[in-house]
Amino acid sequence: MRQFISNYATNRVVWSLLILAPLALLLLINPDSVEAHVKWFVEFDVAEQPMPIGEVLDKTFVYMFIASVIGCYLFFLADRYIYEEGYLAEFDKKLKLFDGLANAIMRVAAGIFFVSLFLWWALGYGDSFYITPELKTTAPFVPWIHLIIGLCVVSRYTTPITGIGIFLLWILSVFQYGMFHMLDYVIFLGIAYFLTVSFTSSKGWLKSGFVVLFACTGLTLIWASVEKFAYADWTNPVFEKSPHMLMGMSPSTFMKLSGFMEFFNTFILLGAVSVVGRLVSLGLMSIFVLAIFEFGMVDAIGHLMIIAILFVLVVRGPTDARNMLVLPDKSLFTEAYFMTGLYYLAFVTIFLLYYGLHYLSFAPY
């Protein structure tokens, strides 16, 4: 079976297409509407009942899901082939040693992010908020927390204070906005943990920091993709102001496509073990950057940390923990089936969790 794959691998054009197809599909979507967080720009009510599952699962949804499953299988067939053949393996391995650079990227990004939050309030651009633009607060001490934890990244010995400060801001947000709302921002728990353990010289703690950081980032993006299905109507005011984003599609179809693309690209980013993962990271990072041109400073500040994390994935790459998803004794086809099965399981699980937790959080008793 390996020989069968090898014979076809001689056609490099085919393999290049298989590798780059997900990125090409991702870039076909207008970046301004895919990655801008709708809650930052429109009125919304998180307690509002989501669209009934029966209305979400229409014919368009089913076709897109089938297409995403096929795309997932083809991607991991190519990814595992590149990994097992060792293409650019040494280069990839050397980059994984750049823990110090990755740490510096996160510290600098966190410093800029939280000092910007302080200046946003201090210079009168708008109301203060905890960690993202819709999490507004009138508490007078919050901007000063931003300033303190933003300055604490200057030294690696005080960087844990930044991590602890982010934990505090996230918890305060939970008290004011509720746990379900804050599940949108699990990424900040990953950032907080990473910065808290970043001062240590223990390789084990540093590795755990990267694992938690990448996992929380993936969960945040996947969670946001389900929101695009459940609350597609929230984006309608954005489309009314900027109809060019729809590219001729109906708002409903566009939001379904956006949701699938976000889920699909996040999943393959989390599951890729070859150097291709860096290309996926670069594609996602580019889209978040491009979205700033449409949505401006609010989007730039709000997405700064996720851009930094994706940049870390480009420069440093994933941890060895991702090798748990590799089946070295199985055929490439079996590995691709395995990852496609995980894709199906992850999609169904997150979908049901979103609706289930919303019901438990807001259902009348």
C-alpha angles and dihedrals in degrees: 000000000000088000089053090056092044093055092055092042090072087079097079093181091064093049092046090054091049090051098044099037095089091049092048091050090048092052091050088070115084102254094211094068100032100057105026109104104239093207090068094060110031141046113265142164115214090196090060113112112260121237109286112262090237090061093046094052098066128141093275091053092050093049092049092048092052090048091050092050091052090047090050092053094049093046095052092044087059095039095052092045091054090046096049093044089052098233108177088347094141092048090049091048093051092051090054088067091068095095091132093055091047090050091051092049092054094045093049092046092049091049093051092043098053097038086052090053089053093048091046087063099032095052092046099245091136148315120315117257134190104239108323132036099257093050093083122178137182093200105127094212097058097079090050090052086053091053095046097048091042091057094043092074089073090088126037088223092060096038091092087065087062090052093049090047091055090051088052094050091048092051092047088052090053091055092052102034105023134247096273092057091048092054083080087069106045084128089078091058087056091049091047093051092046094052092043093057096034095095094063124096091212110116090207094058092043091051091050088052092057093044093052092043095052094041093051091047091052092048091051093052093045092048090051090052091060089050088062088061097041098044105024091144092065089076096054094094089055091051091049090057095040109025091166088078091072093063091210096311127119115257091247094053093043093052092049090051091047091050093051093046092051093047094043096048093045092051095050089046090055094044104041114107101177130074087273088082089070090056091052090050090050091050093050092045091051091053093052089049093048091050089065091070090062101038103030132202097349091057092043093055095039095052100036095103096048090049088053092050092050089049088054088053089052095048103033103019129208127317125258088256087085089069087078086080093058119097102199095180095051132081122261089251091054092049090051090049089049094053091044089053090052089050091054091046093048093048095050093042096051091043092053092042091054094051094038096050091045090054092048091047100047110015113120116246 
